[in-house]
């Protein structure tokens, strides 16, 4: 019985020490509204194949985020071009830059329709963006070079 009390005392002591070691100013995650434009810098088609009346194209694009997110990104994606002209896209991206004054990288996935836009889902980050996640809607491209408006929320650690 005495040994069990000693073990409980040790465990309690470790818990108190762990709680005390958390900085008093450790901030809770914050949701940040972001908006701006994603500008296409370059695009390269890597492969193409016909699937019945549809075509699947694999590509890589270099883009630049401007606005509340600033920095370049590389996107690897697929476009499924349907017989009726609809272009469905999905892919992954790697952003390196700043969000709300915090620097680092973000990893994201995206999907949408080339004519109407889609959704970016942030799934991770590094540096001051480590642990970031979020959901950002993007619209259809306009201008030259093409720019896609974006708007959404990023939760920062």
N, C-alpha and C positions, 0 to 999 in steps of 0.2 A: 504494500500500500504506500509506503514511504517512497519507493522508487517511482511509482506512478505519479505522485505529487511532484516529485523532482522533475519528471519529464514534462508534466503540464506547466510547471514554472518556467522551464527552458523554452518550451514552445511559445508561451505567452510573452516571454522576454524577447524572443526573435520577432514576433508579430509587432510588438511595440517599437522595436528598433527599425523594422521595415517601414512602418507608418511614419516614424519620425524622420526617416531619411528622404521622404518625398518632399521636394522643395515646396515651401509655403506658397510661392508664386506660380506653381504649375498651372497653366491655363487650361481651361476646358476647350475642346474643339470648337472652332468658330465656323459658321456658314457664311461664305462670301458670295455675293452676287457678282457675276462676271458677264461682260458683253463686249463685243468688238467684231472683228472680221478675221477670217482665215484666208490668206492670199496664196494662190497657187504659184509656186516659184518654178517648179519643173515637174514633168510627168514622163515616165517611161513605161511603155507596155513591154512586159517580159515574155508573155506567151498568150496564145489565142487558140481556142478550139471550138468547133461547131458541135452543138448538142441538139440534134434534130433541126428545128427552125430557130433555135436560140444560139447565142455565142457567149462563151465564157472567156473573159480577158483578165489576166493577172498583171498587176501594175505596181509600180513604186512611185510615190510622189514626195517631193520636198515642198513643204508649206511653211508659212510664217504667220504666227498668231500676233495680232495687234489688238490694242484695247486694254482690258483689265488683265489679260494674260499676254505676256510678251516673250517671244522667242521662236526659234525654228522647231520644226518637227518633221520626222520621216514617217510616212505611212505606207504600209504594204497592204494592198487591197485587191479584191476581185469585183469585177463588174459582170453581171449577167444581163446581157442585152436580149430582151424578149422580142419575138416576132412582131409585136405591135409597137415596138419602139421604146417601150419602158426600159429604163436602165436601173437595176437594183444593185446596190453596192454594200459591201461589208469588208471590214479590215481591222488592222491594229495600228497604233501609232505610238511614237516615242517623242515627247515634248521636252525641251530643255530651255528653261527660262525662269521667269518670275510670275508669281501670282500673289497679289496683295502684299508686295514687298518681300516675299519669301522666295528664295531661289532653290532650284533643284531640278529634278526630272519628274515627269509624269508618264505613266503608261496608260493607254486607253484603248478601248474597242469602239467601233462605230458601225452603224448600218443606216441605210436610207435609200431614197429614190433620187437619182441625179437631178430630176426636174423640180422636186419639191423640198428636198432637204431630208434631215434625219436626226439621229441622236448619237452623241458621244457619251460613253460611260467611262469615267476615270476609275481605274482599278488598283492603282498603286503609285508610289512615288519614292524619291530618295532626297537626301539633303534636308533642307528645311521643309520640303514637301512630303517627307516620309509619312506614310499613313493617310495621305490625302485620298479623298474619293469624291465623286460628284456626278452630276448629270447635266449635260449641256445640249440644247437643241441648236441645230444649224439649218439655215435656209438655203434656197437655191442660189447659184452663183450669178453674179452680174459683173459687168465691167471688163476691162482689159488691163492687166491680167485679171483672170477671174477671182473674185473674192466672195466668200460665203459668210453671211452674217451669223453670229452666234450669240446665245444668251442662256444662262443657267446658273447653277449653284455649285460651288466647290466647298467641301468641308475640309478645313485645314486642322492639323493637330495642334 
